[in-house]
Structure formats: C-alpha cells, structure tokens
Amino acid sequence: MAAGKGTRLKSAKPKVMHEILGCPLLFYPISLAQKLDSSIICVVGHGREEVAPYLQRFPVTRVVQDPPLGTGHAVMVCRDALRGLPASQVVILPGDMPLIQFSSLKALMEVFSSSQAPMGILTAVLPDASGYGRIIRDARGDVTAIVEHNDATEEERKINEINTGVFILNKEFLLDAVDRLTPNNAKGEYYITDIVKMAGRASSFAAPDCNEAHGINSRSQLAHAASLMQKRINERFMEEGVTLIDPGGVWIGPEATIAADVEIWPGVQVMGKTVIETGVKIMPNTWIGNTHVGTGCTVGNNCLLENTSIEKDTEIPAYSRVQEKCPAD
C-alpha cells in the first residue's frame, strides 16, 4: 500500500519516494514481496505521477486509490486485480515500513498456515504504543479485534501490543469482508482492521524486534529508520567477512554487493547496484554509486566513483572523480 500523503514530512514528494540508503521507501516492501511471489499489486494515490515511473522497474500491477479513504478502501480498489490472481492467500504490506524482516513475515505465514483462522497479523510490542492500533485478545490468546488509537478507550490505550499493518488473509474471505466494511469511526474511513471482527479470530506472530514496526511519518522517523537499516546492513556484511573500520561511519545501500576481505574506512558511502570484489581497500570519505570495483583495487580518500567500472588491481588516487557509463550487461 503506497497511497499515503505523508503530511507530517512537510514535503511535495510522496512519502514512499523519500529515501533510506539511496532507495525509496517503496523499494523495501516490494523487495520483500518479490521474495514471496511474482504477483504484486501496488496501490498508489497521492503523488502517483512521481511514483509510477519508479514502479516501472518492477513487475507490479498498479492500482489507483483516489480519493484515499483508508486501508480497507485500498483493498476495495484492488478487488478486480485480486480476483485475477491464482493465489488463494493475500499478503498485505504497508509502503512506509522499511524495517519489516523477511524472517518475521515467513514466521507469520507459518503460523497462519497451521491455524484455522481466515487471517494472520504481524504484531509488535512497543514501549510507547501511542498512535498505533491496539491488539485485542480473548482469554485463549486469539486476536479478536484491532482498535485504532483514536477509537480506543483509556483502558485499551494501555495495551502496548500493536498492529504493524502486515496481514495475510484467505483471498475469498478478504474479498467478501471488504464489501462489508463501513466508515463508522473517528476518521470516517474504511479500516482493514475491522475485518478482524468479521473473521471472529485471527492468528498472529509478534515481531522479535519492535523496530520492525517503525513507520515513517516524520523526518526524524526517516532518519531513525535509516540508522537502524545502516546497522542491520553493516552487521550482515561484517558477518560475511567485510572489514568496516568504523561501522557507524559507513553507509551501504541495500542493493550493493561486497565480497569478503574488503576494507572500508569511515565516511564511505556505497550506493545503488555497486559491486565490490574481494581485496579492495576504500579510504575515507569516498562515494561509490552503481559501480563495479575489481579485485585488489585501492580507492583513495575523497573520491567519487559513479556509473563506472574499475579494472582489477587499479589504484585510484585521492580526490579522483570517475563518472562514466557502465558497459551494457
């Protein structure tokens, strides 16, 4: 779902086109969805003129929600597209939550598959759940409702388990349920969360890291999510044999590939579909974007390498600017 305006970001740019580590927010849920299935529907609304060109690089079906009348309404406008899908299950992902992990999504799907419930919900437990929909459970622990913050009672607002906005549902149940939604709430919108009551009960899985529920509604939240993603990516590369002299001072985009025995100094940014082969040393304050760096190269400090290819064992002098077009694949 990528139709939100993102008013609190105070930007003419659509919320989902704001970037984390060189990629729009929209990149992250689409990448997650691609690991599950090739049939992806993207709901767009505000700023779709800017979102649509970016979506062209992915095999997705684009559906317009205009005007935006809530998450339930977003599903309503997808009914025809959903009916045409061969899958019997539908996974719903928010467009502004880049930190959701594939492992959590898989765990939710496994819980859902083993239950008899018509839907499953990814939840999270937050120290401060203000602004989020609260998870309501019965005595057996099944989810029986999600109450939005604006509609919650004082007692319900004390609950710190929240809805992340990630769902898996039986497709036929979903198509039937959205037709029964009504906008009887404080915002006058159609909430997909109201479907839980129609289901009677829902299975659930709580994300082990509450940061996965980190939504983007402000510049500070965008920066916080970027720092969390930076740490996650850097830790993965270090586990794979990459040396980061100061992990907090190195920024690596999610599409980059870095081999073992690469040494990266502080102030380095590696963005886009960059490939860095083994034995490379990258000195401080260098920007590398969409570039192939061959085995054994040394890149001096304060360099800019963009849209180029560096042959193996090359020494790039400090303060160099190398900007070319990569050879066709």
N, C-alpha and C positions, 0 to 999 in steps of 0.2 A: 504494500500500500504506500503510494508516494504522492498523494494528492494534497498533503498539508501545506499551509501557507508559511508557518513558522514566524508568526508576528513578532515574538519576543527577540528574534535575531536582528530585527530592525534592518532588513536588507531587501533590496529589489530582487535579489537572487532567490530562486526557490530553495526551500530548506534542504531538500535532498541533494542539491547541487553544491552545497558547501562541502569543503574537502577535509579529509583526515589523511595525512601522509600522502598527499598528492592524488587521492581518489575521492570522487564524490561519495557522500553518504550512501547513495543508491547502489554503488558498486558492491557494498558489503552484503546486503540481503540477496542481491541477485547471484553473487558468487556462492552464497550458502545454498540457495535454491538449486543452482546448477549441480551441486553435489548429490541432490536428491532425485531430480527428474529433468527431462528436457522440455516439459510442458510448463511454461511460466507465463503468468498473466500479471501485468504491471498496471495498477490503477493510477492514473495521473489526473491532475486538476490544475491548481494554481501554477503558473509558470510553465505549462506544458510545452510552450514553444521552445523553451530552452532545454527541457528535459528530453523531448522527443529525439533530437539529433544524437544525444548521448546514448539513448536506448537502441539506436540503430546498430550498435556494435554487438548487441546481444540478441539471441534468438527468442524474443519475447513477443507476446501478444499485448498490445497497448489498448487499454480501455479508459475512456474519459469519464470522470465524475465531476459534473458541473450542473448545479452548484454542489459543494461538498456538504452533505447532510449527515455526517457521522460514519463510523466504521461499518455499521450494518448496511448503510446506504451504499458504501463502496462495494460490498458484496452483491447488493442488488443489481448494480450496473454491470456486474460480471456474469449474470445468470446465463446468458446465451453462450458466452465463451466457456463457462464451466460445463455446461451440458455437452459441449463438443469434445470434452476431454475424455480419453479412455479410462483414466484412473478412477478408482472408487473412493479414494481419500483425497482431501484437500488440506494443504498446509498453508497457513496464513502468517506472513511475516511483515512487521512494520518497516517502513522505509527509513526511519530515523533512529534505529537501534543497532549501531555497527558492531557492538561488542558481544552479541549472541554467538556462542560457540557451537560448532557442529556436533561436538560430543554431547552437549545438552539436548540439542534437537533430536539426535538419534536416541537418546535415553527416553525422551518423551514419546517418541514413536513406538518404542518397545513396550513401554507401559500401556500406551493406548491399544496396541495390538493384542496384548494379553488380557485386557479388560473387556467388559461387555458394554461399556459406555459409548454413546454416539459421538463424543468429542473428548479431546485431551487439551490440557492447558499447561503452558510453561509458567511457573510462578517463581517468585524470589522473595526472600526475607530481607527487608531493609531496616536500618536503624531508625530512619525517619521516612515514613510512608506517605507523607503529605503530598496531595495532588494525584495519587495513584488510586486505581480501582482496587478495592479490598476483596480478598478471597474469603468466602463464607463456606464453612464446612458443617456437616452434620455430625452426629455422635460417632459414626463409623469412620469419619475422616474423609468422606467423599465431598467433592466440591458441589455445592448446590446452588450457588449464586455468586455473581461478582457485582459489587455495589460501587459505582463511581463516587469519587471523593465528594463532589458537590451534592450528591443524593444520600450520602451516608449519615447515619445517626452519630451522636457523640460516642456511643459505645462501639459502633462499627469502625470509627476512625482510630480507635486504639489498636486495631489489628495491624500488624506490621508485615503480613504476607500479602504480596500484591500480584496483580496480573501484569505480565510482561507484554501482552498483546500478541503472543505467539500461540497459535492454535493448530490442532489437527482435528479434522472432522470427517465423518462419513458424508460423502458428497450428496447423496439423496436426502439425508436428514438436513444438511445445510440449506439446500435449495428450497425445501419445504419450510424450514424455520424462518428464513429471511422474509418470506412473503407474509409472515405473521407478526413481524416487528411493528411497533408503534412508537412515536416520538414522545412518550409520556415521561419526560424527565426535565431537569432544570434547564438544559440547553435546547430542548425541542429537537433533538437529533435521534437518529436510529442507531442504537448501540448494538454491536455484535455481541457484547457481553450479556445482553438479555436472553440470548439463545441458551445460556446455561440453564435457566429455569425451565425452558421448554424441554431440554434434554433430561431433566429430572436429576441427573448427576453427571459429573464429568471426572475422568481420570486426570492425574496431574503428575508433574515432576518438578521439583524445586531446583533451580539452577544452583550448583555448588558455590558459584562466585556471584554475589549480589550485584557486582559491577556489570554483569551481562544485561541487567535491566536498565542500564543507563541510557535514557532517552536524550535527544538533543533538542532543547528549546531555547537556548541562550548561547551567547559567545563563550561564556565561562564553561558551560557544559561541553561545548565543542572542544575547547582546549583540554579539559579534563579527560575526555574520551580519547583525544589524540595521545595524551601522555600514557594512558593505560594501554592503548594499542602499540605505542612505541615500545613499552616494556615487554609486552607479550611477544612481539616480533623479534626483538633483540635477544630475549631469552631463548627463543627457538633456534636462532642462528648460532648462538654460543654453544648450545647443546649439540649442534651439528658440526662443531669444530672451527667456528669463526672467532677470531680474537677481536674484541672491542675494548680498546684501551680505557675508554670511559663510556659505558653503555648509556648513561643519561645524556651524553652529548652527541649521540649518533642517531640519525633518523633514517629508517629504511621503509620504503613503501611495500605494500602487501603483494605486489606483482614482481618484485625483484627476486633474482636467484643468485645466491652467493655460495661458492664452493668452500670446502674445508681449507684450513691453513691460509685464509685471507686475513690480513691485519688492517684494521680500520682505526684511525686516530680521531680524537674529538673534533666536533664541528663539521663532520662529513654528513652529507645527505645523499642517499641513493634512492632515486625515484623512478617511476614508470617501469617498463619491462626491461630493466637493466639486467645483464648477466655478467657476473664477475667470476672469472675462472680461478683455479687454485694458485696459491703462491703470490697473489697480488698484495702489494702494500699501498695503502691510500693514506697520505699525510693530511694534516689538519685543514679544516675549513674549505673543503672541496665539495662541489656539486656535481653529481653524475646522474644524468637522466636519459632513459631509453638508449643505453649504450652497451656495447659488448666490449669487455676488457679482457684481453687474452692472458693466458697463463704466464706467471712470472713478471708481470708489469709492475712498475713503480710509478705512482701518480703523486707528483709533488704537491706541496701545500698551496691553498688558494687557487685551485684550478677549476675550470668549468668544462665538463665534457657532456655534450648533448647531441643525441641523434647521430651517433658515430660508432665506429668500430676501431678498436686499438689492437694492433697485432701483438702476438706474444713477445715477451721479454723487452717490451718498449719502455723507455724511461721518459715520462712526461715531465718537463721542467716546471718548477713552481711558477704560478701565475699564468699558466697557459690557458688559452681558450680554444677548444677544438669543437666546432659545431658543423657537422656535416649530415648528410642523409645516409642512413644505413643502406647497404646493398639490399636489393629485393630478396625476400626469403625464397 
